[in-house]
Amino acid sequence: MGMVRRACGEGVVAGAVGVAVMTLGEKLEQRLTGRPDSFVPAQVLLRLVGQPDRDATRSLNLLMHFGQGIMLGTLRGVMANGGLRGPWASAMFTAVRLTNDQTLENATGVGAPPWTWPRKELAIDLVHKAVYGFTTGFVADALAARHGHGPGGQHARMAPGRRSDVGPLPSSCVDL
């Protein structure tokens, strides 16, 4: 099986774990703060499928919430299998998760840019998305490590740092 196909499968697992941990954290935070459930994910889904006037339901909310987390996990799986691992890679991935949410919410007219949000809501969202990003990364990295360093990791082992005198790995070393 090619690296990308395997990586996507591992990313699905990592994304599912990440979104489950994020959801548990959200529910705990809501119990402590009294913050109500957000139905933004369901509203975005309804707009994306052309039914913006239906009521957002808990099941649609969970479908979009878990669907996004699982689907984006595939990217983190590809990152990890390519050699992008560890806290830096998880921070990069967290930014992707935030960007995905904000792009969908703003493009559908369901949300507003985060810099317009109340600071407390913004901080809560950033923490939850970081939990998702780093949990997904931890799982993806662990799964990918079973297969070695990945092409990027192999390249980095040739000479540390970004160097113009180190060419790409031979294509025979890369199993896409």
TORTI-770225 format. One line per 10 residues: number of its first residue (from 1); their letters; for each residue x, y, z of N, C-alpha, C, O. Coordinates in steps of 0.2 Angstrom, whole numbers. Example, Ala and Ser with C-alpha at 12.3 -4.5 7.8 and 13.67 -1.06 7.14 Angstrom:
% residues 2
1) AS) 66,-28,39,62,-22,39,66,-16,39,71,-17,42  64,-11,35,68,-5,36,64,0,39,67,6,40
This chain:
% residues 176
1) MGMVRRACGE) 4,-6,0,0,0,0,4,6,0,10,6,4  3,11,-4,7,17,-4,6,21,2,2,21,6  11,25,3,12,29,9,6,34,10,3,34,16  4,37,5,-2,42,6,-8,38,8,-12,41,12  -10,33,5,-16,29,7,-16,27,14,-20,27,18  -10,24,16,-9,22,23,-9,28,27,-13,27,33  -6,33,26,-6,39,30,-13,42,31,-15,44,36  -17,42,25,-24,44,26,-28,40,31,-32,42,35  -27,33,30,-31,29,35,-29,30,42,-33,30,47  -22,31,43,-20,32,50,-22,39,52,-24,40,58
11) GVVAGAVGVA) -23,44,48,-25,50,49,-33,50,51,-35,54,56  -37,46,48,-44,45,50,-44,43,58,-48,46,61  -40,38,59,-40,36,66,-38,42,71,-41,43,76  -32,45,69,-30,50,73,-35,56,74,-36,59,79  -38,58,68,-43,63,69,-49,61,73,-52,65,76  -51,55,73,-57,52,77,-55,53,84,-59,55,88  -49,51,86,-47,52,93,-46,59,95,-49,61,100  -43,63,90,-43,70,92,-49,74,93,-50,77,98  -54,72,89,-61,76,89,-64,73,95,-68,76,99  -63,66,97,-67,64,103,-64,67,109,-68,69,114
21) VMTLGEKLEQ) -57,68,110,-54,71,116,-56,78,116,-58,81,121  -56,82,110,-59,89,110,-66,89,113,-67,94,117  -70,85,110,-77,85,112,-78,84,120,-82,87,123  -74,79,123,-75,78,130,-72,84,134,-75,86,139  -67,87,131,-65,93,134,-70,99,134,-71,103,139  -73,99,128,-78,104,128,-84,103,132,-86,108,136  -86,97,133,-92,96,138,-90,97,145,-94,100,149  -84,95,147,-81,97,153,-81,105,155,-83,107,160  -78,108,150,-78,115,150,-85,118,151,-86,123,155  -90,116,147,-97,118,147,-100,117,154,-104,121,156
31) RLTGRPDSFV) -98,112,157,-101,110,164,-98,115,169,-102,118,173  -92,117,168,-88,122,173,-90,129,172,-91,133,176  -91,131,165,-93,138,164,-100,139,163,-102,145,163  -104,134,161,-111,135,160,-112,138,153,-118,139,151  -107,137,148,-108,139,141,-112,134,138,-111,128,138  -117,137,134,-122,132,130,-118,129,124,-113,131,122  -122,124,122,-119,121,116,-119,126,110,-124,130,110  -115,125,105,-115,129,99,-117,125,94,-115,119,93  -122,127,90,-125,124,84,-122,126,78,-125,125,72  -116,130,78,-113,133,72,-111,127,67,-112,128,61
41) PAQVLLRLVG) -108,121,69,-106,116,64,-113,114,61,-112,113,54  -118,113,64,-124,111,60,-127,116,56,-129,114,50  -126,122,58,-129,128,53,-124,128,47,-127,129,42  -118,127,48,-113,127,42,-115,121,37,-115,122,31  -116,115,40,-118,110,36,-124,111,32,-124,109,26  -129,114,36,-135,115,32,-134,120,26,-137,119,21  -130,125,27,-129,130,22,-125,126,16,-127,128,10  -120,122,18,-116,119,13,-121,114,8,-119,113,3  -126,111,11,-130,107,7,-136,110,5,-141,107,2  -137,117,6,-142,121,3,-149,121,6,-154,122,3
51) QPDRDATRSL) -148,119,13,-154,119,17,-154,124,23,-154,122,29  -152,131,22,-151,135,27,-157,137,32,-156,139,37  -163,135,30,-169,137,34,-171,131,39,-176,132,43  -168,125,39,-170,120,43,-167,121,50,-162,125,51  -170,119,55,-167,119,62,-161,115,63,-161,109,60  -156,118,66,-150,114,67,-151,109,73,-154,111,78  -150,103,72,-151,98,77,-144,95,80,-139,96,77  -145,92,85,-139,89,89,-136,84,84,-130,84,84  -140,80,81,-136,75,77,-133,78,71,-127,75,69  -136,83,68,-132,86,62,-126,90,65,-121,90,62
61) NLLMHFGQGI) -126,92,71,-121,96,74,-115,91,75,-109,92,73  -116,85,78,-111,80,79,-109,77,72,-103,76,72  -113,76,67,-110,74,61,-105,79,58,-100,77,56  -107,85,58,-102,90,55,-96,91,60,-90,91,57  -97,91,66,-91,91,71,-86,86,70,-80,87,70  -89,79,71,-84,74,70,-82,73,63,-76,71,62  -86,74,58,-84,74,51,-78,78,49,-74,76,46  -78,84,51,-73,89,50,-66,86,54,-61,86,51  -67,84,60,-61,82,64,-58,76,61,-52,75,60  -62,71,58,-60,65,55,-57,66,49,-51,64,47
71) MLGTLRGVMA) -60,70,44,-58,72,38,-51,76,38,-46,74,34  -51,81,42,-44,84,43,-39,80,46,-33,81,44  -41,75,50,-35,70,52,-32,67,47,-26,65,48  -35,66,41,-31,63,35,-25,67,34,-19,65,32  -25,74,34,-20,78,32,-14,77,37,-8,77,36  -16,77,44,-11,76,49,-8,69,48,-2,68,50  -11,64,46,-8,57,45,-3,58,39,2,55,40  -5,62,34,0,62,28,6,66,31,12,65,29  5,72,35,11,75,37,15,71,41,21,71,40  12,67,46,17,63,50,20,57,46,26,56,47
81) NGGLRGPWAS) 17,54,41,20,49,37,26,52,33,30,49,30  25,59,31,30,62,27,36,64,31,41,66,28  35,64,37,41,66,42,40,72,45,44,75,49  34,76,45,32,81,49,29,79,55,23,78,55  33,79,60,30,76,67,32,81,72,36,85,72  29,79,78,31,83,84,27,89,85,22,91,82  29,93,90,25,99,92,24,104,87,19,107,86  30,105,83,29,110,78,24,108,72,20,112,70  24,102,71,19,100,66,12,100,68,8,102,65  11,99,75,5,99,78,2,106,78,-4,108,77
91) AMFTAVRLTN) 7,111,80,5,118,80,3,120,73,-2,124,72  7,118,67,5,120,61,-2,117,59,-6,120,56  -3,111,61,-10,108,60,-15,111,64,-21,111,61  -14,113,70,-19,117,73,-21,123,70,-27,125,69  -17,127,67,-18,132,62,-23,130,57,-27,134,55  -21,125,54,-25,122,48,-33,121,50,-37,123,47  -33,118,56,-40,116,59,-44,123,60,-50,124,58  -41,128,63,-44,134,64,-46,138,58,-51,140,57  -41,137,53,-42,140,46,-48,137,43,-53,140,40  -49,130,43,-54,127,40,-61,129,43,-66,130,40
101) DQTLENATGV) -61,129,50,-67,131,53,-69,138,51,-75,139,49  -65,143,51,-66,150,50,-68,151,43,-72,155,41  -65,147,38,-67,148,31,-74,146,30,-78,149,27  -76,140,32,-82,137,31,-88,142,35,-93,143,32  -86,144,41,-91,148,45,-92,154,41,-98,157,41  -87,158,39,-87,164,36,-90,164,29,-94,168,27  -88,159,25,-90,158,18,-98,157,18,-101,159,13  -100,153,23,-107,152,23,-112,157,26,-118,157,26  -108,162,30,-112,168,33,-114,166,40,-118,169,43  -112,160,42,-114,158,49,-110,161,55,-113,162,60
111) GAPPWTWPRK) -104,162,53,-99,165,58,-96,172,56,-98,174,51  -93,174,61,-89,181,60,-82,180,61,-80,175,64  -78,184,58,-70,183,59,-69,183,67,-72,187,71  -64,179,69,-63,178,76,-60,184,79,-61,185,85  -57,189,76,-55,195,79,-61,199,81,-60,204,85  -67,197,79,-73,201,81,-76,198,87,-81,201,90  -74,192,89,-77,188,94,-76,191,101,-70,195,102  -80,190,106,-78,192,113,-72,188,115,-71,182,113  -67,191,118,-60,187,120,-61,181,123,-57,176,122  -66,180,128,-67,174,132,-69,168,127,-66,163,127
121) ELAIDLVHKA) -73,170,122,-75,165,117,-70,163,113,-69,157,111  -66,168,111,-60,166,106,-55,162,110,-52,157,107  -53,163,116,-49,159,120,-51,152,121,-47,147,120  -57,151,122,-60,145,123,-60,141,117,-58,135,117  -61,144,111,-61,140,105,-54,138,103,-52,133,101  -49,143,104,-42,142,103,-39,136,107,-36,131,105  -41,135,113,-39,130,118,-42,123,115,-38,118,115  -49,123,113,-52,117,111,-48,115,104,-47,109,104  -47,119,100,-44,117,94,-37,115,95,-34,111,91  -33,118,99,-26,116,101,-27,109,104,-22,105,102
131) VYGFTTGFVA) -31,107,108,-32,100,111,-33,96,105,-30,90,105  -37,97,100,-39,93,94,-32,92,90,-30,87,89  -29,98,89,-23,98,85,-17,94,88,-14,90,84  -16,95,94,-10,91,97,-12,84,99,-8,79,98  -18,82,100,-20,75,101,-20,71,95,-17,66,94  -23,74,90,-23,71,83,-15,70,81,-14,65,78  -11,75,82,-4,75,80,-1,69,84,3,65,81  -2,69,91,1,64,95,0,57,92,4,52,91  -7,55,90,-9,49,88,-6,48,81,-3,42,80  -6,53,77,-4,52,70,4,51,70,6,46,66
141) DALAARHGHG) 7,54,74,15,53,75,16,46,77,21,43,75  13,44,82,14,37,85,13,32,79,16,27,79  7,32,76,6,28,70,11,28,65,13,23,62  13,34,63,18,35,58,25,32,60,28,29,55  26,33,66,33,31,68,34,23,67,40,21,67  29,19,67,30,12,66,33,11,59,35,5,58  33,16,54,35,15,47,42,18,46,44,18,40  45,21,51,51,24,50,50,32,50,45,34,52  56,35,48,56,42,48,52,46,43,50,52,44  50,43,38,46,46,32,51,50,28,57,51,30
151) PGGQHARMAP) 49,51,22,54,55,17,57,61,20,63,62,19  53,65,23,56,72,26,61,70,31,66,74,32  59,66,36,64,64,41,70,61,38,75,62,41  70,57,33,76,54,30,80,60,27,86,60,28  77,64,24,80,70,21,84,74,26,90,76,25  80,75,31,83,79,37,89,75,40,94,79,42  89,69,40,95,65,42,101,65,38,107,64,40  100,67,32,106,68,27,111,74,29,117,73,29  108,79,32,111,85,34,106,89,38,101,91,35  108,91,44,103,95,48,102,102,45,106,105,42
161) GRRSDVGPLP) 96,104,46,94,111,44,92,111,37,92,106,33  90,117,35,88,118,28,94,120,24,97,126,25  97,116,19,103,117,16,102,116,8,99,112,6  105,121,5,104,121,-3,108,116,-6,107,114,-11  113,113,-2,118,108,-5,116,101,-4,119,96,-6  110,100,-1,107,93,0,101,93,-5,96,96,-4  102,88,-10,97,87,-15,91,83,-12,91,81,-6  86,82,-16,80,78,-14,82,71,-13,87,68,-16  78,67,-9,80,60,-9,78,57,-16,74,59,-20  82,51,-18,80,48,-24,73,46,-24,71,43,-19
171) SSCVDL) 70,46,-30,63,44,-30,62,37,-28,56,35,-26  67,33,-29,66,26,-26,65,25,-19,63,20,-16  67,30,-15,66,30,-8,59,33,-6,58,32,0  55,35,-10,49,38,-8,43,34,-11,43,33,-17  39,31,-7,34,27,-9,27,30,-8,24,30,-3  25,34,-13,19,38,-13,13,33,-14,7,35,-14
